[in-house]
Amino acid sequence: MKCMFCGNEESKVVDSRSTEETNAIRRRRECLECGRRFTTYETIEITPIFVVKSTGEREAFNPSKIKAGIMKAAEKRPISMHDIDVLVANIEKTIYNSLEEEVSTREIGEMVMEGLKKLDEVSYIRFAAVYKKFKDISAFFEFINEFEDLIKNKTEKK
């Protein structure tokens, strides 16, 4: 690491700490030439991922958009912010671990629905109502009936 005071490229690490607000490590360094100390931050380089919308348009992946959609669906429901943050982090991890450079909004929507299904049934239905873009009320009722059958089958197996 190049010293910001004298330009020497040799330094030693005096202290390392992880930062709470970001996924970074704070390093306190001492220049071996002039002896002055300075701070550097080391972060993971993230490969950019693009989201492909249904129109074919591409935009940079933004986990805060997922969080905003989940929060809207979970409004006035008994879901903690911690649960929402965990769901968003799991979706983000799944996307980055796929090693793909692009992900469709359909794939993201399915991941959100799967997570909400486990957290809260009402939030799941709310999200689905917007995400699935039902053509009419009968399609919406059909979706709800399928979901009810799924719930009944799960409870009967227990």
SVG drawing of the C-alpha trace seen along z (x, -y; Angstrom):
<svg xmlns="http://www.w3.org/2000/svg" viewBox="-64 -14 76 51">
<polyline fill="none" stroke="black" stroke-width="0.4" points="0.0,0.0 1.4,-3.3 2.0,-5.9 -0.1,-9.0 2.6,-11.2 5.8,-10.1 4.7,-7.7 6.7,-4.7 5.1,-1.4 6.3,0.5 4.1,0.4 3.1,2.7 -0.4,3.4 -0.6,2.2 -4.3,3.0 -7.2,4.7 -10.9,4.5 -14.0,5.3 -16.5,2.5 -20.1,2.9 -21.8,0.8 -20.2,2.4 -18.5,5.6 -15.0,4.1 -11.9,4.4 -10.4,1.3 -6.6,1.5 -4.3,-0.9 -0.9,-1.0 2.5,-2.5 4.8,-3.5 8.3,-1.9 10.0,-4.9 8.5,-8.0 6.9,-6.2 3.5,-8.0 0.3,-6.1 -2.7,-6.0 -6.0,-4.0 -7.1,-1.9 -10.3,0.0 -10.4,3.4 -13.6,4.5 -14.7,7.4 -14.9,6.5 -18.4,7.5 -19.0,8.4 -21.8,6.3 -25.0,8.2 -27.8,6.9 -31.5,7.5 -33.3,8.2 -36.9,6.8 -39.8,8.3 -39.4,5.5 -35.8,6.6 -34.4,3.5 -31.4,4.1 -30.5,2.3 -27.9,2.8 -29.0,5.3 -30.2,3.3 -31.2,5.3 -32.9,2.2 -35.6,2.5 -36.3,6.1 -36.5,4.8 -38.9,2.0 -41.2,4.5 -41.2,6.9 -41.8,4.1 -44.8,2.9 -46.3,6.4 -45.5,6.9 -46.9,3.5 -49.0,3.8 -48.1,7.5 -46.2,9.2 -42.9,9.5 -39.8,8.0 -37.3,5.9 -34.7,8.6 -36.8,11.2 -37.1,9.0 -33.3,8.2 -32.5,12.0 -34.8,12.7 -33.2,10.0 -29.7,11.1 -30.6,14.7 -31.9,13.7 -28.9,11.5 -26.5,14.4 -28.4,16.8 -28.1,14.3 -24.4,13.7 -23.7,17.4 -25.3,18.3 -22.2,16.8 -24.5,15.5 -24.0,12.0 -27.8,11.5 -30.9,12.4 -34.5,11.9 -37.1,10.1 -39.2,13.3 -36.4,15.2 -36.2,12.6 -40.0,12.4 -40.1,16.2 -37.4,16.1 -39.3,13.3 -42.6,15.2 -40.9,18.4 -39.5,16.5 -42.7,14.7 -44.7,17.9 -42.6,19.2 -42.8,15.9 -46.4,14.7 -49.3,15.9 -51.0,12.5 -47.7,10.8 -47.2,13.6 -50.7,13.1 -50.2,9.3 -46.9,9.6 -48.3,12.2 -51.2,9.9 -48.8,7.2 -46.1,9.5 -48.3,11.9 -50.4,9.1 -53.6,11.2 -55.8,10.5 -59.1,10.7 -60.5,11.6 -61.1,15.2 -57.4,15.7 -56.7,14.2 -59.2,16.5 -57.7,19.5 -54.3,18.5 -55.6,18.2 -57.4,21.6 -54.2,23.3 -52.4,21.7 -55.1,22.9 -54.8,26.4 -51.1,26.3 -51.5,25.2 -54.1,27.9 -51.9,30.6 -49.0,29.4 -51.1,29.5 -52.6,32.9 -49.1,34.4 -48.2,33.3"/>
</svg>
